Amino acid sequence: MATPVQIPFAQSERSTVGIEWEVALVDADSGDLRQAAQTVLEAVRPDDGTEHPHITQELLRNTIEVSSGKCVTVREAADDLQRALDEVAAAAAPLRIELMGGGTHPFANWATQKVSDKQRYATLIDRTQWWGRQMLIYGVHVHVGIEDRAKVLPLSRAMLTVFAHIQSLSASSPFWAGKDTGYASNRALLFQQLPTAGLPFGFEEWGQLEQYVGDMMHTGVIDQFNEVRWDIRPAPRFGTLEMRIADGAANMLELTAISALTHCFVEHFSTLLDQGQALPTLPAWFTQENKWRSARYGMDAIIITNAAGDEELVTDSVAHWLTVLAPVAERLGCAAELEQVRVILRRGASYQRQRAVARRNAGELDAVVSSLVAEFKAGRPL
């Protein structure tokens, strides 16, 4: 075994929240992706020449990531994101570029996308080849502050029991390269093809995580911790647990609803730990099956809810959780945002609305892009 790598976990206030949202740049005329991230980033760069604190580049040149600061409420984080998006939109408009949310672009060709000019991205593509070049996907990452390192891994394991709820509600990637994949979230299954991506290992002790990172570094799989790309991972630099489960949000309402649900889940499980209660867990094989079911069936997924193998329609389980989490949301100041989850239950998730638009337009996917651009502007499902 290699020498474990010491992973200090930064001090963080409990249940602070930060959100990262990957957004696509699309041509206002054709609806196809534009490789213009660098031009947009230059336009929003602060006068002193430093990087913008809330607007950054991503793997592909068709993508901009907006991120909030460390916030107390989801609403505060959303306001940070909206300010950053307004700046991006103002820089993009003269270039005839629109902003679009969602887990994938409905018809863009992955093979023609250009990679951002950064050594770590070049290294990733060199190593992962065909799969790496296919990463034409967009996600939402929610960071929640954890005040005690001893809580991080138990909370990570508990969050795996509600993984499918978040993935089903956020599923927004049914189309890939012009075809309906039959999946609600094709992004979920594409992303896990990268080495070190996918579901996390169910480590019990921090030392096991340090051993894993030591082994991965020793064998050249990673050079640094942030190359561990799990769907749920500790973010030691920030003192957070980072949920990378959700597909890219189609609009601000869904972004805040899913982020509030995620925020409340972590705080709920954290409270149970404080009370000395055992947190729920699932065997790894059930977690894996739930991920597949929610990616495939989305809001129609029948998920496995406990170690005994009991099952429930995911939307029924979400409705139950909304009642359980209501007092938590009051405490976190996100009751209104959590309540918006019911809008998704009522109106359907983004993948369902995208398919409905395609059906109404004889399968024309540029109509789907137009609907996604319109939703992004409206800030709510249309």
C-alpha positions as CSV (number, residue, x, y, z in Angstrom):
1,M,0.0,0.0,0.0
2,A,1.1,3.5,-0.7
3,T,1.6,6.1,2.1
4,P,-1.7,7.8,2.9
5,V,-2.0,11.5,2.0
6,Q,-2.9,13.8,4.8
7,I,-6.1,15.6,3.9
8,P,-6.8,18.6,6.2
9,F,-10.5,19.6,6.2
10,A,-11.0,23.4,6.3
11,Q,-13.0,25.0,9.1
12,S,-16.5,25.8,7.8
13,E,-19.7,27.1,9.4
14,R,-22.4,24.5,9.6
15,S,-24.9,24.3,6.7
16,T,-23.5,27.3,4.8
17,V,-24.2,26.8,1.1
18,G,-22.5,27.4,-2.2
19,I,-23.8,26.6,-5.7
20,E,-22.0,26.1,-9.0
21,W,-24.1,26.0,-12.3
22,E,-22.6,25.0,-15.7
23,V,-24.4,26.9,-18.5
24,A,-24.2,26.4,-22.3
25,L,-23.5,29.1,-24.8
26,V,-25.7,28.7,-27.9
27,D,-26.0,30.5,-31.2
28,A,-29.0,32.8,-31.3
29,D,-29.7,31.9,-34.9
30,S,-28.8,28.2,-35.3
31,G,-29.3,27.0,-31.7
32,D,-26.0,25.1,-32.0
33,L,-23.2,25.5,-29.4
34,R,-20.7,28.3,-29.7
35,Q,-17.0,27.9,-28.7
36,A,-17.0,31.4,-27.3
37,A,-16.3,31.0,-23.5
38,Q,-12.9,32.7,-23.7
39,T,-14.3,35.8,-25.4
40,V,-17.1,36.0,-22.8
41,L,-14.6,35.5,-20.0
42,E,-12.4,38.3,-21.3
43,A,-15.4,40.6,-21.5
44,V,-16.4,40.0,-17.8
45,R,-12.8,40.1,-16.5
46,P,-12.4,42.7,-13.7
47,D,-10.4,45.8,-14.5
48,D,-7.4,44.7,-12.4
49,G,-7.0,41.7,-14.8
50,T,-7.7,39.0,-12.1
51,E,-10.1,36.1,-12.7
52,H,-13.8,36.9,-12.1
53,P,-14.7,35.4,-8.6
54,H,-18.1,34.1,-9.8
55,I,-17.6,33.3,-13.6
56,T,-15.1,30.7,-14.7
57,Q,-14.1,28.5,-17.6
58,E,-14.9,24.8,-17.8
59,L,-13.6,21.8,-19.8
60,L,-15.2,22.9,-23.0
61,R,-15.2,26.3,-24.7
62,N,-19.0,26.2,-25.1
63,T,-19.5,26.3,-21.3
64,I,-19.4,29.0,-18.6
65,E,-19.6,28.1,-14.9
66,V,-21.2,30.6,-12.6
67,S,-20.7,30.1,-8.8
68,S,-22.0,31.7,-5.7
69,G,-19.9,32.8,-2.7
70,K,-20.3,31.1,0.7
71,C,-23.9,31.9,1.6
72,V,-26.2,31.4,4.5
73,T,-29.3,30.7,2.4
74,V,-30.1,29.2,-1.0
75,R,-31.8,32.5,-2.0
76,E,-28.6,34.4,-1.2
77,A,-26.6,32.0,-3.4
78,A,-29.2,32.3,-6.2
79,D,-28.8,36.1,-6.1
80,D,-25.0,35.7,-6.5
81,L,-25.6,33.4,-9.5
82,Q,-28.2,35.8,-11.0
83,R,-25.8,38.7,-10.9
84,A,-23.1,36.6,-12.5
85,L,-25.5,35.4,-15.2
86,D,-26.6,39.0,-16.0
87,E,-23.0,39.8,-16.6
88,V,-22.5,36.8,-18.9
89,A,-25.7,37.5,-20.8
90,A,-24.6,41.2,-21.3
91,A,-21.3,40.0,-22.7
92,A,-22.9,37.3,-24.9
93,A,-25.7,39.4,-26.4
94,P,-23.5,41.4,-28.9
95,L,-22.1,38.1,-30.1
96,R,-25.6,36.8,-30.8
97,I,-25.2,34.1,-28.1
98,E,-28.0,33.0,-25.8
99,L,-27.6,31.1,-22.5
100,M,-29.1,27.6,-22.0
101,G,-29.5,25.3,-19.1
102,G,-30.0,21.5,-19.1
103,G,-27.8,18.4,-18.7
104,T,-26.9,18.1,-22.4
105,H,-27.5,20.1,-25.6
106,P,-30.2,18.2,-27.6
107,F,-28.4,18.0,-30.9
108,A,-24.8,19.3,-30.7
109,N,-22.0,17.1,-32.0
110,W,-19.6,16.2,-29.3
111,A,-16.8,15.5,-31.8
112,T,-16.6,19.2,-32.9
113,Q,-16.4,20.7,-29.4
114,K,-13.1,22.5,-28.5
115,V,-11.4,21.9,-25.1
116,S,-10.5,25.0,-23.0
117,D,-6.8,25.9,-23.0
118,K,-5.7,24.6,-19.7
119,Q,-3.1,21.9,-18.9
120,R,-5.3,19.9,-16.6
121,Y,-8.0,19.7,-19.3
122,A,-5.5,18.6,-21.9
123,T,-4.1,15.9,-19.6
124,L,-7.7,14.7,-18.9
125,I,-8.5,14.4,-22.6
126,D,-5.1,12.8,-23.4
127,R,-5.8,10.1,-20.7
128,T,-9.5,9.5,-21.3
129,Q,-9.6,9.8,-25.1
130,W,-13.0,9.0,-26.6
131,W,-14.9,9.1,-23.3
132,G,-13.2,12.3,-22.2
133,R,-14.1,14.0,-25.5
134,Q,-17.7,12.9,-25.0
135,M,-18.1,15.0,-21.8
136,L,-20.5,17.4,-23.5
137,I,-22.5,17.6,-20.3
138,Y,-23.6,20.2,-17.7
139,G,-24.3,19.9,-14.0
140,V,-25.1,21.7,-10.8
141,H,-22.9,21.3,-7.7
142,V,-24.2,22.1,-4.3
143,H,-21.7,22.6,-1.4
144,V,-22.9,22.4,2.2
145,G,-20.6,23.5,5.0
146,I,-19.8,20.7,7.5
147,E,-18.6,22.0,10.9
148,D,-16.9,18.7,12.0
149,R,-14.8,16.5,9.8
150,A,-16.0,13.4,11.7
151,K,-19.5,14.0,10.1
152,V,-18.4,14.2,6.5
153,L,-18.3,10.5,5.6
154,P,-21.5,9.5,7.6
155,L,-23.3,12.3,5.8
156,S,-22.0,11.2,2.4
157,R,-23.3,7.7,3.0
158,A,-26.7,9.0,4.2
159,M,-27.0,11.3,1.1
160,L,-26.6,8.2,-1.1
161,T,-30.0,7.0,0.2
162,V,-31.7,10.1,-1.3
163,F,-29.4,10.3,-4.4
164,A,-32.2,9.1,-6.7
165,H,-34.6,11.8,-5.5
166,I,-32.2,14.6,-6.5
167,Q,-31.3,12.9,-9.8
168,S,-34.9,12.3,-10.9
169,L,-36.1,15.8,-10.1
170,S,-33.1,17.4,-11.9
171,A,-33.0,15.0,-14.9
172,S,-32.7,17.2,-18.0
173,S,-30.6,15.3,-20.5
174,P,-32.9,13.0,-22.6
175,F,-31.3,13.9,-25.9
176,W,-27.8,13.2,-27.1
177,A,-26.3,14.2,-30.5
178,G,-29.7,14.5,-32.0
179,K,-31.2,11.3,-30.7
180,D,-33.6,10.5,-27.8
181,T,-31.6,8.2,-25.6
182,G,-34.6,6.8,-23.8
183,Y,-33.0,8.0,-20.5
184,A,-34.2,10.9,-18.3
185,S,-30.5,11.7,-17.4
186,N,-28.1,10.5,-20.0
187,R,-25.5,12.8,-18.4
188,A,-25.5,10.7,-15.2
189,L,-24.3,7.6,-17.1
190,L,-21.9,9.5,-19.4
191,F,-20.1,11.2,-16.6
192,Q,-19.4,8.0,-14.7
193,Q,-17.3,6.7,-17.6
194,L,-14.4,9.0,-16.4
195,P,-11.9,7.3,-14.1
196,T,-12.6,8.3,-10.4
197,A,-16.1,9.5,-11.4
198,G,-19.4,7.9,-10.4
199,L,-20.7,6.9,-7.0
200,P,-18.3,7.3,-4.0
201,F,-16.9,4.4,-2.0
202,G,-18.7,4.0,1.3
203,F,-15.6,4.8,3.5
204,E,-16.2,4.6,7.2
205,E,-13.1,6.4,8.4
206,W,-11.2,9.5,7.2
207,G,-8.0,7.4,7.2
208,Q,-9.5,5.2,4.5
209,L,-10.1,8.2,2.3
210,E,-6.5,9.4,2.9
211,Q,-5.3,5.9,2.0
212,Y,-7.4,5.9,-1.2
213,V,-6.0,9.3,-2.3
214,G,-2.4,8.1,-1.4
215,D,-2.9,5.0,-3.5
216,M,-4.4,6.9,-6.5
217,M,-1.5,9.4,-6.4
218,H,1.1,6.7,-6.1
219,T,-0.2,4.9,-9.1
220,G,-0.6,8.1,-11.2
221,V,-4.4,8.0,-11.4
222,I,-4.7,11.5,-10.0
223,D,-2.2,14.3,-9.2
224,Q,-4.5,16.2,-6.7
225,F,-7.6,15.5,-4.7
226,N,-10.0,17.5,-6.9
227,E,-9.4,15.0,-9.7
228,V,-11.6,12.6,-7.6
229,R,-14.9,13.3,-9.5
230,W,-17.4,11.4,-7.4
231,D,-21.1,12.3,-7.5
232,I,-20.8,13.1,-3.7
233,R,-17.4,14.1,-2.5
234,P,-15.8,15.9,0.4
235,A,-14.4,19.3,-0.6
236,P,-11.6,19.6,2.0
237,R,-10.4,23.0,0.7
238,F,-13.8,24.6,1.5
239,G,-14.8,22.4,4.5
240,T,-17.9,21.2,2.6
241,L,-19.7,18.1,1.3
242,E,-20.2,18.6,-2.4
243,M,-23.2,17.1,-4.1
244,R,-22.6,16.7,-7.9
245,I,-25.7,14.7,-8.5
246,A,-27.9,17.1,-10.4
247,D,-28.1,17.6,-14.1
248,G,-27.7,21.2,-15.3
249,A,-30.8,23.1,-14.3
250,A,-33.0,24.5,-17.1
251,N,-34.1,27.5,-15.1
252,M,-33.6,29.4,-11.8
253,L,-36.7,28.0,-10.1
254,E,-35.6,24.4,-10.5
255,L,-32.0,25.3,-9.5
256,T,-33.2,26.8,-6.2
257,A,-35.7,24.0,-5.6
258,I,-33.2,21.2,-6.0
259,S,-30.5,23.1,-4.1
260,A,-32.9,23.7,-1.2
261,L,-33.8,20.0,-1.1
262,T,-30.1,19.1,-1.1
263,H,-29.3,21.7,1.6
264,C,-32.2,20.4,3.8
265,F,-31.2,16.7,3.4
266,V,-27.7,17.4,4.6
267,E,-28.9,19.5,7.6
268,H,-31.5,16.9,8.5
269,F,-29.0,14.1,8.6
270,S,-26.5,16.3,10.5
271,T,-29.2,16.9,13.1
272,L,-29.8,13.2,13.5
273,L,-26.1,12.7,14.1
274,D,-26.2,15.4,16.8
275,Q,-29.0,13.4,18.5
276,G,-26.9,10.3,18.4
277,Q,-29.2,8.5,15.9
278,A,-27.9,6.1,13.3
279,L,-28.1,7.5,9.8
280,P,-29.8,5.6,7.1
281,T,-27.6,3.7,4.6
282,L,-28.1,1.4,1.6
283,P,-26.0,-1.5,0.4
284,A,-23.8,-0.4,-2.5
285,W,-25.7,-2.6,-4.9
286,F,-29.0,-0.8,-4.1
287,T,-27.4,2.6,-4.5
288,Q,-26.0,1.6,-7.9
289,E,-29.4,0.3,-9.0
290,N,-31.2,3.5,-7.8
291,K,-28.7,5.6,-9.8
292,W,-29.5,3.6,-12.9
293,R,-33.3,3.6,-12.3
294,S,-33.4,7.4,-11.7
295,A,-31.2,8.0,-14.8
296,R,-33.4,5.8,-16.9
297,Y,-36.9,6.5,-15.7
298,G,-36.6,9.9,-13.9
299,M,-39.9,10.8,-12.2
300,D,-41.3,7.3,-13.0
301,A,-38.4,5.5,-11.2
302,I,-39.4,2.9,-8.6
303,I,-36.6,3.3,-6.1
304,I,-35.2,1.1,-3.3
305,T,-35.8,3.0,-0.1
306,N,-34.0,0.9,2.6
307,A,-31.7,-2.0,3.2
308,A,-34.7,-4.4,3.4
309,G,-35.3,-3.7,-0.3
310,D,-38.6,-1.9,0.1
311,E,-39.6,0.1,-3.0
312,E,-41.5,3.3,-3.7
313,L,-42.3,5.6,-6.7
314,V,-39.7,8.3,-6.4
315,T,-42.3,11.2,-6.6
316,D,-44.2,9.6,-3.7
317,S,-41.0,9.4,-1.7
318,V,-40.2,13.1,-2.6
319,A,-43.6,14.2,-1.4
320,H,-43.1,12.4,1.9
321,W,-39.7,14.0,2.3
322,L,-41.1,17.5,1.7
323,T,-43.2,17.1,4.8
324,V,-40.3,15.7,6.9
325,L,-38.0,18.5,5.8
326,A,-40.4,21.5,6.1
327,P,-39.2,22.4,9.7
328,V,-35.6,22.1,8.5
329,A,-36.3,24.4,5.6
330,E,-37.8,27.0,8.0
331,R,-34.6,26.8,10.1
332,L,-32.4,27.2,6.9
333,G,-34.5,30.0,5.5
334,C,-35.4,28.2,2.3
335,A,-39.0,27.2,3.0
336,A,-40.2,29.0,-0.2
337,E,-37.5,27.3,-2.3
338,L,-38.2,23.9,-0.9
339,E,-41.9,24.3,-1.7
340,Q,-41.0,24.9,-5.3
341,V,-40.1,21.2,-5.6
342,R,-43.9,20.8,-5.8
343,V,-43.8,22.8,-9.1
344,I,-41.5,20.1,-10.5
345,L,-43.8,17.3,-9.2
346,R,-46.7,19.1,-10.8
347,R,-45.2,20.3,-14.1
348,G,-42.8,17.4,-14.7
349,A,-39.0,17.5,-14.8
350,S,-37.1,19.2,-17.6
351,Y,-36.5,15.9,-19.5
352,Q,-40.3,15.5,-19.7
353,R,-40.9,19.0,-20.9
354,Q,-38.2,18.7,-23.5
355,R,-39.7,15.5,-24.9
356,A,-43.2,17.2,-25.0
357,V,-41.7,20.0,-27.1
358,A,-40.1,17.5,-29.5
359,R,-43.4,15.7,-29.9
360,R,-45.3,18.9,-30.6
361,N,-42.7,19.8,-33.2
362,A,-42.4,16.5,-35.1
363,G,-39.2,15.6,-33.4
364,E,-37.4,18.9,-34.4
365,L,-34.8,19.4,-31.7
366,D,-34.0,23.0,-32.5
367,A,-37.5,23.7,-31.1
368,V,-36.3,22.0,-27.8
369,V,-33.2,24.3,-27.8
370,S,-35.5,27.4,-28.3
371,S,-37.7,26.2,-25.4
372,L,-34.7,25.7,-23.1
373,V,-33.4,29.2,-24.0
374,A,-36.9,30.7,-23.2
375,E,-37.1,28.8,-19.9
376,F,-33.6,30.0,-18.9
377,K,-34.7,33.6,-19.6
378,A,-38.0,33.2,-17.8
379,G,-36.4,31.7,-14.8
380,R,-39.1,29.0,-14.4
381,P,-40.6,26.0,-16.2
382,L,-42.7,27.0,-19.2
